[in-house]
Amino acid sequence: MSETAARRRSPAAQRKRMRLILVVCGVTFLGAATALTLTALQSNVNLFFGPTEVVEGKVPAGATFRIGGLVEIGSCRIRGDGVTREFVVTDGANRVTVTYEGILPSLFRDGQGVVALGQLTDAAGEFRAEEVLAKHDETYMPAEAVEAMKRAGTWQEGGGETVAAAGAPSGANPCKG
């Protein structure tokens, strides 16, 4: 279009053109902002699975996820390197061995609810945790762990941990050493 043709446009046509340019720019900006937000959120989303779902192979390969349940009584030990803690997380139906390098939370003990963040290793379905969270009092159970135990059919209303905590030793925790 020549310069003289652009000058001949009516003011109404110029307003429509400007409005169209603003709408296209706005939609483009909104689309870019949405894409960036979804990309940022996707890297922060951690899936949650219970031991039964892990054993059944429902975990995507190579995924970082959270596993929750109860620490199986008597399962906690320190490996020969003196740094790696090993314990079993159970939902009453299935069990998964968890390894963690570092100091466990002060509230961590046998028969208590726990949620760990990490990945499955290739060796025998062992879960290597990057972070371990323990419950904060005797009546609290992480909501994700309760849901996993309900899906596995092992949750008992009024305190699911009574199943695993019955007969729990009151002595020192071997993983705290």
Secondary structure, 3 states (H helix, E strand, C coil): CCHHHHHHCCHHHHHHHHHHHHHHHHHHHHHHHHHHHHHHHHHHCCEEECHHHHHCCCCCCCCCEEEEEEECCCCCEECCCCCEEEEEEECCCCEEEEEEECCCCCCCCCCCEEEEEEEECCCCCCEEEEEEEECCCCCCCCHHHHHHHHHHCCCCCCCCCHHHHCCCCCCCCHHHC
